[in-house]
Amino acid sequence: MPSKPRRSRSRRAPAEPGFDPDAVATGTGLFGLSTPVADAALVVIPVPFDATTSYRPGTANGPAAVLEASAQVDLEDLQYGAIWKSGIAMLPTPRPILALSKRARRAAELVIRNGGVTPRDLARARTHTRALAAVNAASAAVNRFVGAETKRILDRGAIPALLGGDHASPFALIEALSKRHPGLGVLQIDAHADLRDRYEGFEWSHASIFHNVLTRLAGVSCLVQVGVRDFGSREREFMRRSKGRVRCFFDQELRDRGFDGGPRGTWKSICRDIVRALPRTVHVSFDIDGLSPELCPDTGTPVPGGLSFAEASHLLHALARSGRRIVGFDLCEVAPDRGGGEWNANVGARVLYKLIGATLASRR
């Protein structure tokens, strides 16, 4: 079967007369759009970094793969209409971050093969000490990069979004948003709780992102987790001791409500409860492994269970229509197909478009 024609992306801006959103695409812009970054209402920061992904790497190549696959996304959306008209742009791939990821990954492999590093290990293993320090320094550099780009976007009055890379990538984005919007809530769609303290010894581990957010960012009022089905005992204890700051809608509990039937078992009712747990200002953190693994088979740490694409879309739409304001989002852990196909990136591009649509709709 021939591949679907690509829309033309040679025009400078989609708002110009003559732009045809249904034409074939031949250019290089996100979703076939060529809106200048300075004119965009929403700007995506690509972060090709995945040093600490502990099961299998590859998500550093996610932003480029999603960009390529986005040419196949039709621009009219059933829930949000012509999302593209608001002005969407993506920053160029930061080559220094991609190179840094490769160097940091080589150092991280020494630690990961050892099963992680404990304080006792550090006292007796100089090699691991140097490797761990190199990875932590690289991750801190990523935070500085993301923080600087986020500030530039916010200062222009645009909405910042992030496309990772591993799930450690958005820390500085959430930090910047929490300073501008004290009381910020985070909606996390994820297979994992990501509440571990320095997982494997890495200060900025992908498995520690929300431990870092909740222990370091006073401006974040709460974390609402959806789809979690892999977590440790200390993570569960962290939830219990959070004094209501963490609310987890475990995947199994959501399924059990559906199995029970009745009005409370509908996905519409479940989404209403999820949204009610959030404050008025929200950041959405979407780890692609929050979806069912047939939608993201090559992500760093796939887990059975999870949301369907339709369930995730309905949840985002319910949030957008609730009166809450989405001030930013991230999409992380998309990895290209190991067999050379585009399925993972294809799904990732469509999730990205839904996130953009929900964010823009929430601010009208």
Secondary structure as the mmCIF struct_conf table of DSSP 4:
data_model
#
loop_
_struct_conf.conf_type_id
_struct_conf.id
_struct_conf.beg_label_comp_id
_struct_conf.beg_label_asym_id
_struct_conf.beg_label_seq_id
_struct_conf.end_label_comp_id
_struct_conf.end_label_asym_id
_struct_conf.end_label_seq_id
HELX_LH_PP_P HELX_LH_PP_P1 PRO A 2 ARG A 6
STRN STRN1 ARG A 7 ARG A 7
HELX_LH_PP_P HELX_LH_PP_P2 SER A 8 SER A 8
BEND BEND1 ARG A 11 ARG A 12
TURN_TY1_P TURN_TY1_P1 PRO A 14 ALA A 15
BEND BEND2 GLU A 16 GLU A 16
TURN_TY1_P TURN_TY1_P2 PRO A 17 GLY A 18
TURN_TY1_P TURN_TY1_P3 PRO A 21 ASP A 22
BEND BEND3 ALA A 23 ALA A 23
STRN STRN2 VAL A 24 ALA A 25
BEND BEND4 GLY A 27 GLY A 27
BEND BEND5 GLY A 29 GLY A 29
HELX_RH_3T_P HELX_RH_3T_P1 LEU A 30 GLY A 32
HELX_RH_3T_P HELX_RH_3T_P2 VAL A 37 ASP A 39
BEND BEND6 ALA A 41 ALA A 41
STRN STRN3 LEU A 42 VAL A 47
TURN_TY1_P TURN_TY1_P4 ALA A 51 THR A 52
BEND BEND7 SER A 54 TYR A 55
HELX_RH_3T_P HELX_RH_3T_P3 THR A 59 ASN A 61
HELX_RH_AL_P HELX_RH_AL_P1 GLY A 62 ALA A 69
HELX_RH_3T_P HELX_RH_3T_P4 SER A 70 GLN A 72
BEND BEND8 VAL A 73 VAL A 73
BEND BEND9 LEU A 75 LEU A 75
STRN STRN4 GLU A 76 ASP A 77
TURN_TY1_P TURN_TY1_P5 LEU A 78 TYR A 80
STRN STRN5 GLY A 81 ALA A 82
HELX_RH_3T_P HELX_RH_3T_P5 ILE A 83 SER A 86
STRN STRN6 ILE A 88 MET A 90
HELX_LH_PP_P HELX_LH_PP_P3 LEU A 91 THR A 93
HELX_RH_AL_P HELX_RH_AL_P2 ARG A 95 ARG A 113
TURN_TY1_P TURN_TY1_P6 ASN A 114 GLY A 115
HELX_RH_AL_P HELX_RH_AL_P3 PRO A 119 ARG A 124
HELX_RH_AL_P HELX_RH_AL_P4 ARG A 126 ASP A 155
TURN_TY1_P TURN_TY1_P7 ARG A 156 GLY A 157
HELX_LH_PP_P HELX_LH_PP_P4 ALA A 158 ALA A 158
STRN STRN7 ILE A 159 GLY A 164
BEND BEND10 GLY A 165 ASP A 166
TURN_TY1_P TURN_TY1_P8 HIS A 167 PRO A 170
HELX_RH_AL_P HELX_RH_AL_P5 PHE A 171 ARG A 180
BEND BEND11 HIS A 181 HIS A 181
TURN_TY1_P TURN_TY1_P9 PRO A 182 GLY A 183
STRN STRN8 LEU A 184 ILE A 189
BEND BEND12 ALA A 191 ALA A 191
STRN STRN9 HIS A 192 HIS A 192
BEND BEND13 ASP A 197 ARG A 198
HELX_RH_3T_P HELX_RH_3T_P6 TYR A 199 GLY A 201
TURN_TY1_P TURN_TY1_P10 GLU A 203 TRP A 204
TURN_TY1_P TURN_TY1_P11 HIS A 206 ALA A 207
BEND BEND14 SER A 208 SER A 208
HELX_RH_AL_P HELX_RH_AL_P6 ILE A 209 ARG A 216
TURN_TY1_P TURN_TY1_P12 ALA A 218 GLY A 219
STRN STRN10 VAL A 220 VAL A 226
BEND BEND15 GLY A 227 GLY A 227
STRN STRN11 ASP A 230 ASP A 230
HELX_RH_AL_P HELX_RH_AL_P7 SER A 233 ARG A 240
TURN_TY1_P TURN_TY1_P13 ARG A 241 GLY A 244
BEND BEND16 ARG A 245 ARG A 245
STRN STRN12 VAL A 246 PHE A 249
HELX_RH_AL_P HELX_RH_AL_P8 ASP A 251 ASP A 260
BEND BEND17 GLY A 262 GLY A 262
HELX_RH_3T_P HELX_RH_3T_P7 PRO A 263 GLY A 265
BEND BEND18 THR A 266 THR A 266
HELX_RH_AL_P HELX_RH_AL_P9 TRP A 267 ARG A 276
TURN_TY1_P TURN_TY1_P14 ALA A 277 ALA A 277
BEND BEND19 LEU A 278 LEU A 278
BEND BEND20 ARG A 280 ARG A 280
STRN STRN13 THR A 281 ASP A 287
HELX_RH_3T_P HELX_RH_3T_P8 ILE A 288 GLY A 290
STRN STRN14 LEU A 291 LEU A 291
HELX_RH_3T_P HELX_RH_3T_P9 PRO A 293 LEU A 295
BEND BEND21 CYS A 296 CYS A 296
TURN_TY1_P TURN_TY1_P15 PRO A 297 ASP A 298
BEND BEND22 THR A 299 THR A 301
BEND BEND23 PRO A 304 PRO A 304
STRN STRN15 LEU A 307 LEU A 307
HELX_RH_AL_P HELX_RH_AL_P10 PHE A 309 ALA A 320
TURN_TY1_P TURN_TY1_P16 ARG A 321 GLY A 323
STRN STRN16 ARG A 325 CYS A 332
TURN_TY1_P TURN_TY1_P17 ARG A 338 GLY A 339
BEND BEND24 GLY A 340 GLY A 340
BEND BEND25 GLU A 342 GLU A 342
HELX_RH_AL_P HELX_RH_AL_P11 TRP A 343 SER A 362
TURN_TY1_P TURN_TY1_P18 ARG A 363 ARG A 363
#
